[in-house]
């Protein structure tokens, strides 16, 4: 074989090897450059994560209050004040419809709360016993109730003895219709003149004797708690 040919082949092999080394170096440089760019981006992501973690954690109590206010656990935009205001009458109408009630209709007894409070426990001398009678509508809408002396009676007894009643000797029809807004109490102040009363309306009723008495307010099937007081 010709020695020049061997030398030529050897030269080609030499240059091929040099080119392979050069390509390998370029690949290594590219890998190093890619790694450097990845590290450069890494702190940005970590700083973003740290800034996100540095943001204040929502107060669980406030989150719970928001959840209760919205009535759902899923996040939703808070309603505007105007929307809340417009929803309020609708909710009232819905509640009234659920009870089958319209404003101004007669009150149902189950929606009324009747109570009575005495001014003091002992009345001496010329002090007149005084009572505050309270009637509250707990229904969904305004209703009407007869608070006249017959319909909303205050009765005073001593043992089994019926001493006095607002239903005795009522002049006229004795009807007094009152509009009761939901939750707004109707209050009546009532004095007892210390005299007995009766259905025959005697002109000179006798005075009540000193002793212990019980006052109760009645309205249909409703009845207040008993108020015990003493005359001296």
Secondary structure, DSSP 4 states (H G I P E B T S, - for coil): --HHHHHHHHHHHHHHHHHHHHHHHHHHHHHHHHHHHHHHHHHHHHHHHHHHHHSPPPPHHHHHHHHHHHTSSS--PPPPHHHHHHHHHHHHHHHHHHHT--TTSBPPGGGEEEEEEES-SEE-TTPPPEEEEEEEE-SSS-EEEE-STTTSEEEEEETTEEEEETTTT--S----EEEE-BT--EEEEEE--SB---TT--SSPPBPPSEEEEEEEEETTEEPPPEEEEE-
